[in-house]
């Protein structure tokens, strides 16, 4: 996990002076946090501050730009057919009798640019869900305003159905949707050594000579127990880890599921993100983990470069997520690749229903569809998983035909 800043910087566009000033201020704040903790900070806390520190972190910096002009593009920003296809699956879930008393409610966690909200609202309205209430749980004031402007532009007649939250409601029944939320939750990094008597290490962060550096230390009992149990569940593949084997776990995702379970009385949770089931995630050959950074549509592997200016992500372990969900009373509805889900749910039908003129528009939509379902693009790496709780009828599995084991 050692990297040369200069080597990474040379391959990336240089931030402007204002952006660098924000990054420097955030670095100073993180360095002070390291000092307060005796010179060592868990990477999870570093990642939390780099992404979410008020006013400075990547997702809370007022100057941050998202979408095509930013660092990455999400599926809803490629084509409105994405949200229209998701609506085909959400619609039957909303009709379950268990949700009738609460009205039809969709709660999107982490609303991004607002594109998905606009697409789902429009598509659900088109198929008769005229009373649906759409809530967006969004912590960033800047992003809430961006979402509001997107919805005013793309769903102006439906704005009265939209509300914003900063925390989960005390009690909720409906459909929860989250697209590319889990990958931005802080992770713990560990390093396993095969040497007899070697202790599991947790990779932390220190501040040396004016820059951040990796600082391993013996893992505590909780992390050691978690990684040991993980290796045991993996069986032969866990026994074949190469030394040193580095990867990550995400307790924050499990805590998120517990919080959701506490307030959700009935409904369905649909999560879309990139990741793997545990045997693939912790494959012996994936010995450097999945931590990655994104800056201006380029990927790099140095989370210490320009804190607050790069997105920091790790893939989702969908097996751990499913274990956490079922432990909290949810039942698995389905798990599959995004390509399979979208094709099963009718993405190509949505494309076929578009007018062929102007030809340039239809061709652009067809290209976006290809990007969504191509194995070389988003189709295989991205997965869709859904859980239900206390529905009165069997949950629709429209998008999950031929689903995978998780």
GUTORDREN-806434 format. One record per residue (C-alpha): residue number from 0; residue in three letters; chain; z negated, y negated, x negated. Coordinates in nm, 3 decimals, padded with zeros to 5 digits. Layout:
N
NUM:ala:A:Z:Y:X
...
//
This chain:
406
0:unk:A:00.000:00.000:00.000
1:unk:A:00.051:-00.232:-00.294
2:unk:A:00.338:-00.475:-00.265
3:unk:A:00.476:-00.763:-00.463
4:unk:A:00.473:-01.078:-00.250
5:unk:A:00.759:-01.222:-00.453
6:unk:A:00.979:-00.920:-00.391
7:unk:A:00.925:-00.936:-00.015
8:unk:A:00.961:-01.315:-00.002
9:unk:A:01.296:-01.306:-00.178
10:unk:A:01.444:-01.104:00.108
11:unk:A:01.315:-01.332:00.386
12:unk:A:01.398:-01.682:00.511
13:unk:A:01.149:-01.939:00.383
14:unk:A:00.921:-02.091:00.650
15:unk:A:00.927:-02.467:00.695
16:unk:A:00.647:-02.689:00.569
17:unk:A:00.464:-02.708:00.903
18:unk:A:00.465:-02.330:00.945
19:unk:A:00.336:-02.280:00.591
20:unk:A:00.056:-02.528:00.658
21:unk:A:-00.052:-02.328:00.965
22:unk:A:-00.042:-02.006:00.762
23:unk:A:-00.249:-02.164:00.486
24:unk:A:-00.511:-02.283:00.733
25:unk:A:-00.531:-01.935:00.884
26:unk:A:-00.557:-01.779:00.536
27:unk:A:-00.847:-02.010:00.456
28:unk:A:-01.021:-01.909:00.778
29:unk:A:-00.971:-01.537:00.710
30:unk:A:-01.093:-01.580:00.351
31:unk:A:-01.410:-01.740:00.488
32:unk:A:-01.452:-01.444:00.722
33:unk:A:-01.420:-01.208:00.426
34:unk:A:-01.688:-01.405:00.240
35:unk:A:-01.920:-01.389:00.543
36:unk:A:-01.884:-01.011:00.537
37:unk:A:-01.977:-00.977:00.172
38:unk:A:-01.626:-00.974:00.027
39:unk:A:-01.478:-00.693:00.237
40:unk:A:-01.316:-00.710:00.580
41:unk:A:-01.178:-00.423:00.784
42:unk:A:-00.803:-00.436:00.823
43:unk:A:-00.852:-00.422:01.201
44:unk:A:-01.041:-00.752:01.187
45:unk:A:-00.782:-00.902:00.951
46:unk:A:-00.502:-00.799:01.189
47:unk:A:-00.693:-00.938:01.487
48:unk:A:-00.727:-01.277:01.321
49:unk:A:-00.369:-01.281:01.190
50:unk:A:-00.236:-01.219:01.541
51:unk:A:-00.488:-01.378:01.776
52:unk:A:-00.702:-01.639:01.598
53:unk:A:-00.707:-01.934:01.844
54:unk:A:-00.445:-02.194:01.761
55:unk:A:-00.338:-02.023:01.438
56:unk:A:-00.267:-01.653:01.495
57:unk:A:00.082:-01.523:01.553
58:unk:A:00.042:-01.490:01.930
59:unk:A:-00.166:-01.806:01.977
60:unk:A:00.012:-02.053:01.750
61:unk:A:00.173:-02.327:01.966
62:unk:A:00.467:-02.346:01.726
63:unk:A:00.558:-01.979:01.752
64:unk:A:00.901:-01.906:01.898
65:unk:A:00.971:-01.581:02.082
66:unk:A:01.289:-01.411:02.199
67:unk:A:01.632:-01.437:02.038
68:unk:A:01.530:-01.748:01.843
69:unk:A:01.211:-01.585:01.716
70:unk:A:01.125:-01.272:01.520
71:unk:A:01.227:-00.995:01.759
72:unk:A:01.389:-00.932:02.097
73:unk:A:01.229:-00.710:02.361
74:unk:A:01.413:-00.496:02.615
75:unk:A:01.388:-00.743:02.909
76:unk:A:01.554:-01.010:02.695
77:unk:A:01.858:-00.789:02.639
78:unk:A:01.958:-00.753:03.003
79:unk:A:01.814:-00.802:03.355
80:unk:A:01.921:-00.443:03.424
81:unk:A:01.611:-00.331:03.236
82:unk:A:01.371:-00.483:03.487
83:unk:A:01.592:-00.381:03.779
84:unk:A:01.573:-00.019:03.663
85:unk:A:01.196:-00.031:03.619
86:unk:A:01.172:-00.164:03.975
87:unk:A:01.337:00.155:04.100
88:unk:A:01.033:00.344:03.969
89:unk:A:00.770:00.086:04.062
90:unk:A:00.889:00.057:04.423
91:unk:A:00.781:00.404:04.543
92:unk:A:00.447:00.369:04.367
93:unk:A:00.375:00.047:04.557
94:unk:A:00.433:00.229:04.886
95:unk:A:00.150:00.478:04.832
96:unk:A:-00.105:00.462:05.118
97:unk:A:-00.387:00.416:04.867
98:unk:A:-00.247:00.073:04.783
99:unk:A:-00.177:-00.043:05.137
100:unk:A:-00.514:-00.207:05.193
101:unk:A:-00.486:-00.427:04.885
102:unk:A:-00.132:-00.539:04.956
103:unk:A:00.143:-00.478:04.706
104:unk:A:00.023:-00.592:04.365
105:unk:A:00.186:-00.564:04.024
106:unk:A:-00.021:-00.661:03.720
107:unk:A:00.170:-00.715:03.397
108:unk:A:-00.051:-00.720:03.088
109:unk:A:00.091:-00.940:02.815
110:unk:A:00.376:-01.114:02.992
111:unk:A:00.588:-01.192:02.686
112:unk:A:00.859:-01.446:02.761
113:unk:A:00.829:-01.395:03.139
114:unk:A:01.165:-01.218:03.155
115:unk:A:01.025:-00.888:03.277
116:unk:A:00.821:-01.061:03.549
117:unk:A:01.130:-01.244:03.675
118:unk:A:01.339:-00.927:03.671
119:unk:A:01.081:-00.714:03.850
120:unk:A:01.010:-00.979:04.111
121:unk:A:01.377:-01.028:04.190
122:unk:A:01.455:-00.657:04.198
123:unk:A:01.153:-00.567:04.413
124:unk:A:01.235:-00.848:04.654
125:unk:A:01.592:-00.717:04.680
126:unk:A:01.467:-00.376:04.798
127:unk:A:01.227:-00.509:05.060
128:unk:A:00.902:-00.581:04.876
129:unk:A:00.882:-00.933:05.015
130:unk:A:00.503:-00.952:05.005
131:unk:A:00.444:-00.828:04.651
132:unk:A:00.189:-01.025:04.450
133:unk:A:00.265:-01.046:04.078
134:unk:A:-00.021:-01.112:03.836
135:unk:A:00.021:-01.173:03.463
136:unk:A:-00.274:-01.119:03.232
137:unk:A:-00.204:-01.355:02.942
138:unk:A:-00.456:-01.498:02.695
139:unk:A:-00.229:-01.756:02.533
140:unk:A:-00.198:-02.089:02.714
141:unk:A:00.130:-02.156:02.536
142:unk:A:00.277:-01.826:02.651
143:unk:A:00.155:-01.880:03.007
144:unk:A:00.346:-02.207:03.017
145:unk:A:00.654:-02.040:02.868
146:unk:A:00.635:-01.767:03.133
147:unk:A:00.598:-02.028:03.404
148:unk:A:00.915:-02.204:03.291
149:unk:A:01.106:-01.874:03.271
150:unk:A:01.005:-01.784:03.626
151:unk:A:01.094:-02.130:03.757
152:unk:A:01.439:-02.082:03.609
153:unk:A:01.506:-01.717:03.698
154:unk:A:01.298:-01.659:04.013
155:unk:A:01.242:-02.006:04.161
156:unk:A:01.200:-01.887:04.518
157:unk:A:00.930:-01.636:04.423
158:unk:A:00.693:-01.854:04.222
159:unk:A:00.438:-01.863:04.503
160:unk:A:00.381:-01.489:04.451
161:unk:A:00.283:-01.524:04.084
162:unk:A:-00.064:-01.578:03.943
163:unk:A:-00.214:-01.574:03.594
164:unk:A:-00.532:-01.410:03.468
165:unk:A:-00.721:-01.423:03.138
166:unk:A:-00.922:-01.106:03.202
167:unk:A:-00.885:-00.797:03.415
168:unk:A:-00.998:-00.850:03.776
169:unk:A:-01.332:-00.697:03.871
170:unk:A:-01.156:-00.463:04.115
171:unk:A:-00.788:-00.389:04.132
172:unk:A:-00.546:-00.153:04.310
173:unk:A:-00.176:-00.161:04.232
174:unk:A:00.075:-00.099:03.956
175:unk:A:00.003:-00.205:03.598
176:unk:A:00.297:-00.261:03.363
177:unk:A:00.279:-00.337:02.990
178:unk:A:00.584:-00.362:02.766
179:unk:A:00.527:-00.372:02.390
180:unk:A:00.159:-00.452:02.427
181:unk:A:-00.016:-00.162:02.257
182:unk:A:00.168:-00.186:01.924
183:unk:A:00.007:-00.526:01.860
184:unk:A:-00.351:-00.402:01.898
185:unk:A:-00.550:-00.401:01.571
186:unk:A:-00.561:-00.071:01.384
187:unk:A:-00.794:00.089:01.132
188:unk:A:-00.621:00.211:00.817
189:unk:A:-00.740:00.521:00.635
190:unk:A:-00.649:00.709:00.319
191:unk:A:-00.713:01.081:00.287
192:unk:A:-00.740:01.255:-00.050
193:unk:A:-00.704:01.628:-00.104
194:unk:A:-00.938:01.637:-00.404
195:unk:A:-01.248:01.846:-00.350
196:unk:A:-01.540:01.620:-00.271
197:unk:A:-01.320:01.313:-00.227
198:unk:A:-01.437:01.083:00.051
199:unk:A:-01.211:00.951:00.322
200:unk:A:-01.133:00.587:00.249
201:unk:A:-01.094:00.299:00.490
202:unk:A:-00.844:00.041:00.369
203:unk:A:-00.992:-00.305:00.399
204:unk:A:-00.904:-00.653:00.279
205:unk:A:-01.054:-00.871:00.009
206:unk:A:-00.973:-01.215:-00.135
207:unk:A:-00.896:-01.223:-00.508
208:unk:A:-00.754:-01.512:-00.711
209:unk:A:-00.639:-01.700:-00.404
210:unk:A:-00.466:-01.414:-00.226
211:unk:A:-00.541:-01.117:-00.004
212:unk:A:-00.556:-00.769:-00.156
213:unk:A:-00.621:-00.416:-00.039
214:unk:A:-00.978:-00.293:-00.091
215:unk:A:-01.058:00.071:-00.010
216:unk:A:-01.414:00.184:00.051
217:unk:A:-01.570:00.508:00.182
218:unk:A:-01.512:00.546:00.554
219:unk:A:-01.811:00.531:00.783
220:unk:A:-01.928:00.831:00.985
221:unk:A:-01.732:00.735:01.298
222:unk:A:-01.396:00.701:01.120
223:unk:A:-01.460:01.016:00.916
224:unk:A:-01.541:01.215:01.229
225:unk:A:-01.234:01.076:01.409
226:unk:A:-00.991:01.162:01.130
227:unk:A:-01.147:01.507:01.077
228:unk:A:-01.111:01.586:01.448
229:unk:A:-00.753:01.458:01.439
230:unk:A:-00.660:01.687:01.148
231:unk:A:-00.821:01.982:01.324
232:unk:A:-00.622:01.918:01.643
233:unk:A:-00.299:01.895:01.443
234:unk:A:-00.354:02.246:01.308
235:unk:A:-00.108:02.355:01.037
236:unk:A:00.056:02.012:01.016
237:unk:A:-00.278:01.844:00.955
238:unk:A:-00.352:02.096:00.682
239:unk:A:-00.026:02.002:00.508
240:unk:A:-00.102:01.634:00.455
241:unk:A:-00.001:01.523:00.107
242:unk:A:-00.253:01.340:-00.108
243:unk:A:-00.294:01.046:-00.080
244:unk:A:-00.211:01.040:00.292
245:unk:A:-00.232:00.698:00.456
246:unk:A:-00.212:00.623:00.825
247:unk:A:-00.389:00.443:01.105
248:unk:A:-00.583:00.493:01.426
249:unk:A:-00.627:00.244:01.709
250:unk:A:-00.967:00.248:01.880
251:unk:A:-00.864:-00.076:02.055
252:unk:A:-00.610:00.111:02.267
253:unk:A:-00.875:00.356:02.384
254:unk:A:-01.114:00.070:02.462
255:unk:A:-00.835:-00.099:02.658
256:unk:A:-00.789:00.214:02.871
257:unk:A:-01.163:00.225:02.939
258:unk:A:-01.164:-00.138:03.049
259:unk:A:-00.869:-00.078:03.278
260:unk:A:-01.029:00.233:03.426
261:unk:A:-01.347:00.042:03.504
262:unk:A:-01.167:-00.211:03.724
263:unk:A:-00.877:-00.006:03.866
264:unk:A:-00.969:00.170:04.188
265:unk:A:-00.625:00.317:04.257
266:unk:A:-00.271:00.287:04.132
267:unk:A:-00.034:00.361:03.847
268:unk:A:-00.024:00.240:03.487
269:unk:A:00.318:00.235:03.317
270:unk:A:00.329:00.160:02.944
271:unk:A:00.643:00.110:02.736
272:unk:A:00.624:00.093:02.359
273:unk:A:00.745:00.247:02.037
274:unk:A:00.561:00.542:01.895
275:unk:A:00.521:00.919:01.887
276:unk:A:00.309:01.205:02.008
277:unk:A:00.043:01.297:01.750
278:unk:A:00.229:01.583:01.573
279:unk:A:00.517:01.349:01.493
280:unk:A:00.301:01.045:01.428
281:unk:A:00.085:01.227:01.173
282:unk:A:00.359:01.445:01.029
283:unk:A:00.294:01.536:00.664
284:unk:A:00.604:01.343:00.558
285:unk:A:00.489:01.023:00.732
286:unk:A:00.231:00.966:00.460
287:unk:A:00.244:00.585:00.459
288:unk:A:00.167:00.538:00.827
289:unk:A:00.364:00.311:01.058
290:unk:A:00.231:-00.038:00.984
291:unk:A:00.517:-00.289:00.988
292:unk:A:00.570:-00.665:01.005
293:unk:A:00.849:-00.860:01.175
294:unk:A:00.970:-01.203:01.071
295:unk:A:01.286:-01.371:01.201
296:unk:A:01.455:-01.046:01.303
297:unk:A:01.372:-00.885:00.969
298:unk:A:01.117:-00.614:00.900
299:unk:A:00.888:-00.606:00.599
300:unk:A:00.577:-00.413:00.498
301:unk:A:00.344:-00.681:00.360
302:unk:A:00.084:-00.789:00.620
303:unk:A:-00.063:-01.039:00.371
304:unk:A:00.254:-01.245:00.343
305:unk:A:00.235:-01.569:00.544
306:unk:A:-00.047:-01.469:00.785
307:unk:A:00.019:-01.596:01.134
308:unk:A:00.394:-01.620:01.084
309:unk:A:00.481:-01.249:01.097
310:unk:A:00.413:-01.008:01.380
311:unk:A:00.205:-00.712:01.258
312:unk:A:00.250:-00.386:01.445
313:unk:A:00.174:-00.017:01.432
314:unk:A:00.335:00.257:01.639
315:unk:A:00.148:00.402:01.935
316:unk:A:-00.008:00.748:01.917
317:unk:A:00.072:00.854:02.273
318:unk:A:-00.138:01.170:02.243
319:unk:A:-00.451:00.966:02.168
320:unk:A:-00.359:00.730:02.452
321:unk:A:-00.323:01.019:02.697
322:unk:A:-00.653:01.171:02.584
323:unk:A:-00.827:00.837:02.639
324:unk:A:-00.667:00.788:02.981
325:unk:A:-00.750:01.134:03.114
326:unk:A:-01.106:01.102:02.983
327:unk:A:-01.140:00.793:03.203
328:unk:A:-01.018:00.963:03.521
329:unk:A:-00.643:00.899:03.506
330:unk:A:-00.387:01.176:03.554
331:unk:A:-00.065:01.189:03.355
332:unk:A:00.245:01.115:03.565
333:unk:A:00.499:01.156:03.287
334:unk:A:00.597:01.085:02.928
335:unk:A:00.950:01.060:02.793
336:unk:A:01.185:00.857:02.577
337:unk:A:01.298:00.520:02.707
338:unk:A:01.658:00.640:02.713
339:unk:A:01.572:00.939:02.932
340:unk:A:01.353:00.727:03.158
341:unk:A:01.614:00.457:03.214
342:unk:A:01.895:00.706:03.272
343:unk:A:01.683:00.909:03.515
344:unk:A:01.576:00.596:03.701
345:unk:A:01.932:00.470:03.752
346:unk:A:02.023:00.228:03.472
347:unk:A:02.389:00.330:03.482
348:unk:A:02.396:00.280:03.859
349:unk:A:02.264:-00.073:03.806
350:unk:A:02.542:-00.134:03.553
351:unk:A:02.806:00.010:03.786
352:unk:A:02.694:-00.225:04.064
353:unk:A:02.765:-00.534:03.855
354:unk:A:03.089:-00.722:03.924
355:unk:A:03.354:-00.661:03.658
356:unk:A:03.440:-01.030:03.642
357:unk:A:03.398:-01.219:03.428
358:unk:A:03.480:-00.937:03.193
359:unk:A:03.286:-01.093:02.905
360:unk:A:02.962:-01.083:03.109
361:unk:A:03.007:-00.720:03.211
362:unk:A:03.092:-00.621:02.855
363:unk:A:02.778:-00.795:02.724
364:unk:A:02.566:-00.607:02.979
365:unk:A:02.729:-00.277:02.884
366:unk:A:02.650:-00.346:02.519
367:unk:A:02.288:-00.419:02.608
368:unk:A:02.266:-00.093:02.803
369:unk:A:02.397:00.092:02.500
370:unk:A:02.128:-00.068:02.285
371:unk:A:01.859:00.038:02.532
372:unk:A:01.962:00.403:02.542
373:unk:A:02.112:00.466:02.197
374:unk:A:01.912:00.699:01.973
375:unk:A:01.996:00.468:01.683
376:unk:A:01.856:00.164:01.866
377:unk:A:01.570:00.163:02.121
378:unk:A:01.642:00.474:02.322
379:unk:A:01.455:00.734:02.120
380:unk:A:01.190:00.538:01.930
381:unk:A:01.062:00.370:02.247
382:unk:A:00.870:00.584:02.493
383:unk:A:00.750:00.544:02.852
384:unk:A:00.422:00.692:02.970
385:unk:A:00.257:00.661:03.311
386:unk:A:-00.083:00.753:03.453
387:unk:A:-00.210:00.746:03.811
388:unk:A:-00.552:00.716:03.965
389:unk:A:-00.657:00.802:04.319
390:unk:A:-00.313:00.795:04.480
391:unk:A:-00.298:00.970:04.816
392:unk:A:00.050:01.108:04.765
393:unk:A:00.214:01.268:04.463
394:unk:A:00.329:00.992:04.229
395:unk:A:00.704:00.948:04.209
396:unk:A:00.844:01.082:03.882
397:unk:A:01.193:00.936:03.924
398:unk:A:01.221:00.831:03.560
399:unk:A:01.042:01.129:03.411
400:unk:A:01.280:01.418:03.480
401:unk:A:01.264:01.662:03.189
402:unk:A:00.967:01.480:03.043
403:unk:A:00.804:01.566:02.712
404:unk:A:00.470:01.707:02.611
405:unk:A:00.218:01.455:02.489
//
